[in-house]
Amino acid sequence: MTDAAAWRGRVGEVWAREHARTERAFAGVAAVLDHAILRHAPERGRAADIGCGVGSTTLALAAARPGLHVTGIDLSPALLAVARERGGVGGPAFVAGDVEAVLPTLAPLDLLVSRHGVMFFADPVAGFAALRRSVAFGAPLVFSCFRPRADNEWATTVDAALDIAVSARDDVYAPGPFALSDEARLRAVLAAAGWTDVDATAHDVAYAVGGGAAPIEDALDFYRSIGPAASVLAAASAGERGRIEARLRDLFAARIHSGTITFTAATWVVSAHAGKDLP
């Protein structure tokens, strides 16, 4: 698990520096999520984007619903600096802080959204209950998250190439990328937190990790910073790092198509509505 302090500091700075690559990788997720959000978004009112990062979902929603006041919330000042620059003068508001502290200052909200930003609650039921308390009765929640790791090529192919023992990793339910991957648990968490009408739709989307004039080196730079190989490479000796990177280059070379290195990301797009009774 990456803790809040790391997101406020080093990890957030890395993601901000790599935002062009991460936005490229998440473009497929963004397309299906944004479509789902617009099916539920009211024309007017107030909305918040949880774990907004560099603001792609916030900006897309604000552009599509000009009558909706949208606020992006994230722990990382570095990511929010990029988001504000992208939004420009007169763009959506972006607020730094923990969502459970910020949301009460915005309540009652008419919509909550998140692109892969709700998998990190230490106590998921308590976290989603805090989200529920910030919205009006019946308000929608729409978010994306990963399905099980075994279904996500961007992770499993690298695991296999590097002999990463997935069974030795943290508990799958621990806060992190796959914390909400189990559909039954996801539904149980939302129900316990006061959300109703839960729908979880599976999507398999492209996850592009390398492109440009030198796609293999581009992908390698990305995985050095973000993803399942980053910690392995950081901990390796110089000689071992060279051998690991050689295996990754071979993997990436086999995945080039039309100048782009692409894997598959398996995601849920989830919608729910705020129940009448607060948890």
DRENDODO-55063 format. One record per residue (C-alpha): z, x, y; residue in three letters. Coordinates in pm, 1 decimal, m for minus. Each point is the difference from the previous one (the first is absolute). Layout:
N
{r {Z,X,Y},Ala}
...
//
This chain:
279
{r {0.0,0.0,0.0},Met}
{r {m80.7,115.9,354.9},Thr}
{r {300.1,m91.8,214.0},Asp}
{r {1.5,m140.8,351.5},Ala}
{r {88.5,333.4,158.6},Ala}
{r {m305.0,162.4,m159.7},Ala}
{r {m228.3,m276.0,129.8},Trp}
{r {146.1,45.3,348.8},Arg}
{r {m69.7,372.5,m27.5},Gly}
{r {m212.8,219.5,m223.8},Arg}
{r {m159.3,m263.2,m228.1},Val}
{r {m96.3,m223.0,290.0},Gly}
{r {m150.7,300.0,177.3},Glu}
{r {m207.5,87.9,m309.0},Val}
{r {m129.4,m356.5,m31.8},Trp}
{r {m80.8,m6.3,371.1},Ala}
{r {m192.4,326.5,m29.0},Arg}
{r {m184.6,m131.6,m307.5},Glu}
{r {m56.8,m350.0,134.2},His}
{r {m380.5,21.1,m2.0},Ala}
{r {5.9,79.7,m372.4},Arg}
{r {266.7,m257.6,m84.5},Thr}
{r {m186.8,m270.3,191.4},Glu}
{r {m315.4,87.9,m193.9},Arg}
{r {191.3,m18.3,m328.3},Ala}
{r {156.7,m335.7,88.7},Phe}
{r {m317.5,m159.6,138.5},Ala}
{r {m53.0,m202.6,m318.7},Gly}
{r {360.0,m122.5,5.6},Val}
{r {m31.5,m86.2,368.6},Ala}
{r {m312.4,m210.7,m57.1},Ala}
{r {156.9,m230.5,m258.5},Val}
{r {335.1,m16.2,179.2},Leu}
{r {m147.5,m80.4,341.2},Asp}
{r {m205.3,m279.9,m157.5},His}
{r {313.9,m146.7,m158.0},Ala}
{r {197.9,30.5,323.6},Ile}
{r {m257.9,m199.6,194.7},Leu}
{r {21.3,m282.9,m253.4},Arg}
{r {366.7,m40.9,94.2},His}
{r {23.9,118.6,360.0},Ala}
{r {64.7,m261.5,269.3},Pro}
{r {m211.8,1.4,314.4},Glu}
{r {305.5,40.9,220.7},Arg}
{r {357.5,113.5,m23.8},Gly}
{r {161.0,329.6,m87.5},Arg}
{r {m55.6,235.0,m292.5},Ala}
{r {132.7,334.9,m121.4},Ala}
{r {m160.3,270.0,m212.0},Asp}
{r {258.7,168.4,m222.8},Ile}
{r {m42.0,375.4,m48.7},Gly}
{r {m307.7,m8.8,221.7},Cys}
{r {m78.9,373.0,m15.3},Gly}
{r {m288.3,79.9,235.9},Val}
{r {m47.5,m369.7,68.6},Gly}
{r {m316.4,m97.3,m187.3},Ser}
{r {131.8,m336.8,m121.1},Thr}
{r {169.4,m70.1,333.1},Thr}
{r {m318.7,70.5,193.0},Leu}
{r {m222.6,m198.1,m236.2},Ala}
{r {227.2,m304.2,19.9},Leu}
{r {31.7,18.9,379.0},Ala}
{r {m378.6,20.0,35.9},Ala}
{r {m60.3,m295.0,m232.8},Ala}
{r {277.8,m216.1,148.6},Arg}
{r {11.5,70.0,375.8},Pro}
{r {246.2,m286.3,48.9},Gly}
{r {249.7,162.2,m237.6},Leu}
{r {247.7,252.9,141.1},His}
{r {15.4,274.9,m264.0},Val}
{r {262.3,276.7,m20.2},Thr}
{r {m32.1,300.7,m229.8},Gly}
{r {322.7,152.0,m133.0},Ile}
{r {40.1,340.6,m163.1},Asp}
{r {262.6,269.9,m47.5},Leu}
{r {m230.0,284.8,105.1},Ser}
{r {m42.6,87.2,368.1},Pro}
{r {m295.4,221.3,m95.7},Ala}
{r {m184.6,m285.0,m171.7},Leu}
{r {75.5,m236.7,286.0},Leu}
{r {m135.8,249.8,252.6},Ala}
{r {m334.1,m17.0,m183.2},Val}
{r {22.2,m380.7,m17.5},Ala}
{r {59.3,m30.2,375.0},Arg}
{r {m289.4,232.1,75.0},Glu}
{r {m227.2,m206.7,m222.6},Arg}
{r {117.3,m325.0,159.9},Gly}
{r {m50.3,122.4,354.8},Gly}
{r {122.0,m163.5,317.6},Val}
{r {75.3,m366.2,m54.1},Gly}
{r {4.5,36.4,m378.4},Gly}
{r {266.7,m130.4,m237.1},Pro}
{r {361.2,111.1,33.6},Ala}
{r {128.2,268.5,m236.5},Phe}
{r {373.2,46.0,m57.6},Val}
{r {178.9,286.5,m173.6},Ala}
{r {291.2,m88.2,m226.2},Gly}
{r {119.9,m146.8,m326.5},Asp}
{r {m153.7,m344.1,m53.0},Val}
{r {335.5,m156.8,m87.6},Glu}
{r {130.1,104.5,344.0},Ala}
{r {m315.4,m72.6,200.5},Val}
{r {m97.4,m339.5,m142.8},Leu}
{r {302.7,m191.6,135.5},Pro}
{r {m107.2,102.9,350.9},Thr}
{r {m339.0,m168.3,m57.0},Leu}
{r {114.7,m310.5,m188.9},Ala}
{r {m105.4,m266.7,m61.9},Pro}
{r {m339.3,126.4,m112.6},Leu}
{r {m293.4,m206.3,m125.2},Asp}
{r {m156.0,259.6,m232.4},Leu}
{r {96.2,324.3,m176.1},Leu}
{r {m258.6,240.2,m141.3},Val}
{r {7.1,343.0,m159.0},Ser}
{r {m249.2,240.0,m152.0},Arg}
{r {198.7,186.8,m265.6},His}
{r {309.1,12.0,220.8},Gly}
{r {255.0,m210.9,m190.0},Val}
{r {50.3,206.2,m318.7},Met}
{r {278.7,216.3,139.0},Phe}
{r {303.4,m229.2,30.3},Phe}
{r {307.6,149.0,m169.5},Ala}
{r {93.1,m360.3,m85.8},Asp}
{r {m324.2,m202.2,m15.0},Pro}
{r {167.7,m341.0,m9.2},Val}
{r {210.3,84.2,306.2},Ala}
{r {m303.9,147.1,175.0},Gly}
{r {m223.7,m300.4,m58.8},Phe}
{r {288.7,m232.1,92.2},Ala}
{r {20.3,179.7,336.0},Ala}
{r {m370.9,m64.2,44.5},Leu}
{r {57.0,m367.1,m85.8},Arg}
{r {272.2,m32.7,262.6},Arg}
{r {m237.5,128.2,269.0},Ser}
{r {m258.9,m278.3,m39.0},Val}
{r {m23.6,m372.8,56.1},Ala}
{r {16.5,m235.3,m298.4},Phe}
{r {m335.9,m7.4,m176.7},Gly}
{r {m131.0,315.6,166.4},Ala}
{r {m224.5,214.5,m222.0},Pro}
{r {58.3,350.8,m128.2},Leu}
{r {m312.8,189.8,m110.7},Val}
{r {9.6,355.0,m133.7},Phe}
{r {m162.2,246.7,m237.1},Ser}
{r {162.2,234.6,m251.0},Cys}
{r {m108.5,202.1,m301.6},Phe}
{r {m21.6,m143.2,m349.5},Arg}
{r {140.7,218.9,m282.6},Pro}
{r {m65.2,370.7,18.0},Arg}
{r {m190.6,m8.1,m330.4},Ala}
{r {m263.8,m220.5,168.6},Asp}
{r {m50.1,232.2,298.1},Asn}
{r {m265.0,265.6,m59.7},Glu}
{r {83.9,189.3,317.6},Trp}
{r {335.6,84.6,m161.1},Ala}
{r {m63.4,6.5,m376.0},Thr}
{r {m302.0,229.2,6.8},Thr}
{r {195.4,256.2,198.8},Val}
{r {302.1,m44.8,m228.4},Asp}
{r {m220.8,81.3,m298.2},Ala}
{r {m171.5,295.2,168.0},Ala}
{r {332.9,155.5,97.1},Leu}
{r {196.1,m100.8,m311.7},Asp}
{r {244.6,m190.2,217.1},Ile}
{r {247.6,m179.8,m225.2},Ala}
{r {11.1,m351.0,139.8},Val}
{r {280.5,m94.1,m239.2},Ser}
{r {219.0,259.3,170.1},Ala}
{r {m45.0,m158.0,342.2},Arg}
{r {253.4,m216.8,177.2},Asp}
{r {63.5,m350.9,m125.0},Asp}
{r {m312.0,m208.2,68.6},Val}
{r {213.3,m249.0,193.9},Tyr}
{r {138.6,265.0,235.8},Ala}
{r {m116.5,m21.5,362.6},Pro}
{r {m346.7,149.0,16.4},Gly}
{r {m370.3,m71.6,m50.2},Pro}
{r {42.2,m196.3,m325.2},Phe}
{r {330.8,m176.4,66.4},Ala}
{r {m164.4,m345.4,11.0},Leu}
{r {m269.9,65.8,m259.6},Ser}
{r {146.1,m227.4,m269.9},Asp}
{r {m117.6,m353.9,76.3},Glu}
{r {294.4,m179.1,m162.4},Ala}
{r {252.1,210.0,190.8},Arg}
{r {m195.9,m37.2,322.5},Leu}
{r {10.1,m377.9,m29.9},Arg}
{r {369.9,3.0,m90.3},Ala}
{r {88.0,217.8,299.3},Val}
{r {m186.0,m225.3,243.3},Leu}
{r {150.4,m317.0,m146.7},Ala}
{r {351.8,143.2,18.2},Ala}
{r {m62.9,95.9,364.0},Ala}
{r {m97.6,m353.4,102.9},Gly}
{r {m380.4,13.6,m18.8},Trp}
{r {m199.8,m278.3,m167.0},Thr}
{r {m361.5,m70.8,m102.7},Asp}
{r {m43.5,359.9,m115.4},Val}
{r {m355.8,103.4,m86.1},Asp}
{r {m84.2,348.1,m129.7},Ala}
{r {m371.8,74.0,m33.9},Thr}
{r {m119.5,318.4,m170.2},Ala}
{r {m268.7,210.5,164.4},His}
{r {m165.6,321.4,m115.6},Asp}
{r {m139.7,180.3,303.0},Val}
{r {m162.6,331.8,80.5},Ala}
{r {235.6,281.7,99.6},Tyr}
{r {m208.0,275.4,162.4},Ala}
{r {170.7,338.9,13.2},Val}
{r {m278.5,238.9,101.9},Gly}
{r {m319.7,m2.4,199.9},Gly}
{r {m195.7,175.5,270.3},Gly}
{r {m179.7,331.6,m31.7},Ala}
{r {249.4,139.6,m254.3},Ala}
{r {146.4,m299.3,m189.9},Pro}
{r {183.6,204.9,m264.0},Ile}
{r {186.5,208.4,257.5},Glu}
{r {59.6,m312.0,207.9},Asp}
{r {159.9,m174.1,m299.4},Ala}
{r {204.4,308.2,m84.4},Leu}
{r {135.5,18.5,355.3},Asp}
{r {96.6,m368.6,m25.7},Phe}
{r {183.6,41.9,m331.9},Tyr}
{r {178.7,311.3,126.9},Arg}
{r {168.7,m222.7,257.4},Ser}
{r {21.2,m350.9,m149.5},Ile}
{r {12.1,m144.4,m350.0},Gly}
{r {116.5,101.1,m347.6},Pro}
{r {m117.4,362.9,18.8},Ala}
{r {162.5,91.2,331.8},Ala}
{r {349.5,68.8,m131.7},Ser}
{r {m136.8,183.9,m304.4},Val}
{r {m211.8,227.6,217.8},Leu}
{r {282.8,58.0,246.0},Ala}
{r {237.2,110.2,m278.6},Ala}
{r {m248.8,223.2,m186.0},Ala}
{r {m21.3,377.3,24.6},Ser}
{r {m310.7,143.9,164.8},Ala}
{r {m165.5,74.6,m334.5},Gly}
{r {82.3,m336.3,m150.3},Glu}
{r {m113.7,m177.2,314.7},Arg}
{r {m340.8,163.3,m36.2},Gly}
{r {m29.4,m122.1,m359.2},Arg}
{r {107.5,m353.1,97.7},Ile}
{r {m250.2,m12.8,282.5},Glu}
{r {m276.6,117.2,m235.1},Ala}
{r {75.0,m294.8,m230.6},Arg}
{r {m5.5,m237.7,295.4},Leu}
{r {m334.2,137.0,117.4},Arg}
{r {m144.0,m65.4,m346.6},Asp}
{r {139.7,m354.4,7.3},Leu}
{r {m139.7,m70.2,345.6},Phe}
{r {m340.9,148.0,m83.6},Ala}
{r {m35.7,m247.2,m285.7},Ala}
{r {72.7,m293.8,235.7},Arg}
{r {m250.7,68.9,278.0},Ile}
{r {m242.5,m286.0,57.8},His}
{r {m227.6,m12.2,304.1},Ser}
{r {203.8,275.7,162.4},Gly}
{r {336.3,m175.6,m37.2},Thr}
{r {283.5,52.8,m249.1},Ile}
{r {137.6,m339.4,m93.7},Thr}
{r {263.9,m132.6,m238.5},Phe}
{r {127.0,m354.6,m53.9},Thr}
{r {315.2,m142.4,153.1},Ala}
{r {157.8,m298.7,m175.1},Ala}
{r {187.9,m221.0,243.8},Thr}
{r {169.0,m332.3,43.4},Trp}
{r {m68.3,m211.1,307.1},Val}
{r {301.5,m226.4,26.3},Val}
{r {62.8,m308.6,208.6},Ser}
{r {311.7,m215.1,26.4},Ala}
{r {164.8,m244.6,240.0},His}
{r {348.7,m5.6,144.7},Ala}
{r {218.6,m245.8,m186.9},Gly}
{r {226.3,m250.2,169.9},Lys}
{r {329.1,141.2,m121.0},Asp}
{r {95.4,347.6,115.5},Leu}
{r {114.3,231.2,m285.1},Pro}
//
